[in-house]
Amino acid sequence: MQASVRRLALVPLGAARSGLIRGALLSPAARLLPPSTRTLLSETGEWEKDYKTETRRKVEEWWHPRIMAQWRKDALKESSEKKKFYVLSMFPYPSGRLHMGHVRVYTISDTIGHFQRMRGHQVLNPMGWDAFGLPAENAAIERGLDPEEWTRSNIQSMREQLDSLGLCFNWDREVTTCLPDYYRWTQYLFVKLFEAGLAYQKEAVVNWDPVDQTVLAAEQVDENGRSWRSGALVEQKLLTQWFIKTTNYAKPPMLVYVREKWEGRKRKVLRKRSEKDRWSERTTV
């Protein structure tokens, strides 16, 4: 039995998709291959007793170009007859370096994409960069660089890191939020909202970071009342800002379950909304 296990090999994805080896999958004997056949973890067909860092490096060097080549080949086979499946991960802020949170999230989305392709779907899995805002400007100021130069350099670096992980994104659909070809549409939508009377200005209290000179969401203020980014003590500041009248589209009366997290405690609140008591207005700054 042990000798047989050592000679098991992976079934090629292309063959699995075509259904040509369905019968073979039901027959264990048909899947046994000579020891010389390349398997997942070995060039010789023999499993190494001690899986070392060097072994892992060899495995990745073997599979990475083959995975990417297969992905590029599959991407060319678009068909209007296939069912569509859209995988969209949250775009990262281009800080310049991936961390384990990025690896976790994008590995999950990549796995979902591969799984849906094996089910016969045409998958769209784009990638983009949440690159517009003060964090990029502040980081560039600290380093004495131009914000655009800093951001573009980070994007290139992080794109290479994502590719090194063997993640299969539709890079031809790449989105960068700090470029005119993207934010022209956010500006267009805002103008349309303004023309329809759905965007307006008024004063409201905000969480203000005196170091970064920016507004913070409640989630960006820690339990000590400090900014998660700069560490500065957050101030309550009255600021003129833009609001969107999402309340115009509420459907009263209705029951609204609000799950709130406040000071580390969770509680569920059942509130009945009527025509006069509408949803709280959403603010944008």
Stockholm file with secondary structure:
# STOCKHOLM 1.0

chainA/1-285         MQASVRRLALVPLGAARSGLIRGALLSPAARLLPPSTRTLLSETGEWEKDYKTETRRKVEEWWHPRIMAQWRKDALKESSEKKKFYVLSMFPYPSGRLHMGHVRVYTISDTIGHFQRMRGHQVLNPMGWDAFGLPAENAAIERGLDPEEWTRSNIQSMREQLDSLGLCFNWDREVTTCLPDYYRWTQYLFVKLFEAGLAYQKEAVVNWDPVDQTVLAAEQVDENGRSWRSGALVEQKLLTQWFIKTTNYAKPPMLVYVREKWEGRKRKVLRKRSEKDRWSERTTV
#=GR chainA/1-285 SS CHHHHHTBCCCCHHHHHHTTTHHHHTCGGGGBCCTTSCBTTBSSSCCCSSCCHHHHHHHHHHHHHHHHHHHHHHHTCCCTTSCEEECCCCCCCCCSSCCHHHHHHHHHHHHHHHHHHHTTCEEECEEEECCCSHHHHHHHHHHTCCHHHHHHHHHHHHHHHHHHTTCCCEEEEEEETTSHHHHHHHHHHHHHHHHTTCEEEEEEEEEEETTTTEEECGGGBCTTSBBTTTCCBCEEEEEEEEEECGGGGCCSSEEEEEEEEETTEEEEEEEEECSSSCCCCEEEC
#=GC SS_cons         CHHHHHTBCCCCHHHHHHTTTHHHHTCGGGGBCCTTSCBTTBSSSCCCSSCCHHHHHHHHHHHHHHHHHHHHHHHTCCCTTSCEEECCCCCCCCCSSCCHHHHHHHHHHHHHHHHHHHTTCEEECEEEECCCSHHHHHHHHHHTCCHHHHHHHHHHHHHHHHHHTTCCCEEEEEEETTSHHHHHHHHHHHHHHHHTTCEEEEEEEEEEETTTTEEECGGGBCTTSBBTTTCCBCEEEEEEEEEECGGGGCCSSEEEEEEEEETTEEEEEEEEECSSSCCCCEEEC
//
